[in-house]
Amino acid sequence: MVDDNLKNEVESLRVEINRLKSKKDIVPHRHCMNCGIAIPPDKQFCSKKCEDEWNTLLRRKKMNMYIWMIFLVILIIILMASMGGL
């Protein structure tokens, strides 16, 4: 009884997998850079909200990078000064 149910389920899954493999009608698309949903190939974002969120995130990342660079330069200057290099 259990084996028959399991065999039937496996067979139905095998049929479904074969059906999906043979399906070739995926339309050209790309994915939103922010949220990842499918969009037309000529766009980068699905909405103005996603574009604004992406740009905000990008500005934050750039600001963090600049802060770390300034920190490292100051640290190097302090190290060189403490070693008598300046």
C-alpha positions as CSV (number, residue, x, y, z in Angstrom):
1,M,0.0,0.0,0.0
2,V,2.7,2.5,1.1
3,D,5.0,1.3,-1.7
4,D,2.3,1.8,-4.3
5,N,1.6,5.3,-3.1
6,L,5.4,6.1,-3.1
7,K,5.8,4.6,-6.6
8,N,2.9,6.7,-7.9
9,E,4.3,9.8,-6.3
10,V,7.7,9.2,-7.8
11,E,6.3,8.5,-11.2
12,S,4.2,11.7,-11.1
13,L,7.2,13.7,-10.1
14,R,9.3,12.2,-12.9
15,V,6.5,13.1,-15.4
16,E,6.5,16.7,-14.0
17,I,10.3,17.0,-14.3
18,N,10.2,15.8,-17.9
19,R,7.4,18.2,-18.7
20,L,9.4,21.1,-17.2
21,K,12.6,20.1,-19.0
22,S,10.8,20.0,-22.3
23,K,9.3,23.5,-21.8
24,K,11.2,26.0,-23.8
25,D,8.9,29.0,-23.8
26,I,10.7,31.3,-21.3
27,V,10.5,34.8,-22.6
28,P,13.6,37.0,-22.7
29,H,13.9,38.9,-19.4
30,R,16.3,40.1,-16.7
31,H,15.9,40.6,-13.0
32,C,15.5,43.8,-11.0
33,M,18.9,44.7,-9.5
34,N,17.3,45.5,-6.2
35,C,14.5,43.0,-5.5
36,G,15.2,40.3,-8.2
37,I,11.8,40.0,-9.8
38,A,11.6,39.3,-13.5
39,I,11.3,42.4,-15.7
40,P,11.6,43.3,-19.4
41,P,15.2,43.0,-20.8
42,D,15.4,46.8,-21.5
43,K,14.9,47.8,-17.8
44,Q,17.2,47.5,-14.8
45,F,14.7,48.1,-12.1
46,C,11.0,47.1,-11.7
47,S,10.0,50.4,-10.2
48,K,11.2,53.9,-9.2
49,K,11.1,52.8,-5.5
50,C,13.5,49.9,-6.2
51,E,15.8,52.3,-8.2
52,D,15.8,54.8,-5.3
53,E,16.6,52.0,-2.8
54,W,19.4,50.7,-4.9
55,N,20.9,54.2,-5.3
56,T,20.7,54.8,-1.5
57,L,22.4,51.5,-0.8
58,L,25.1,52.4,-3.4
59,R,25.7,55.8,-1.8
60,R,26.0,54.2,1.7
61,K,28.5,51.6,0.4
62,K,30.6,54.4,-1.2
63,M,30.5,56.5,1.9
64,N,31.6,53.5,4.0
65,M,34.5,52.9,1.6
66,Y,35.7,56.5,1.8
67,I,35.5,56.5,5.6
68,W,37.6,53.3,5.8
69,M,40.1,54.8,3.4
70,I,40.5,58.0,5.5
71,F,40.8,55.9,8.6
72,L,43.6,53.8,7.0
73,V,45.5,56.9,5.8
74,I,45.3,58.4,9.3
75,L,46.4,55.1,10.9
76,I,49.4,54.9,8.5
77,I,50.3,58.5,9.3
78,I,50.1,57.9,13.0
79,L,52.2,54.7,12.7
80,M,54.9,56.4,10.6
81,A,55.0,59.4,13.1
82,S,55.3,57.1,16.1
83,M,58.2,55.3,14.4
84,G,60.0,58.5,13.6
85,G,59.4,58.3,9.9
86,L,57.9,61.8,9.5
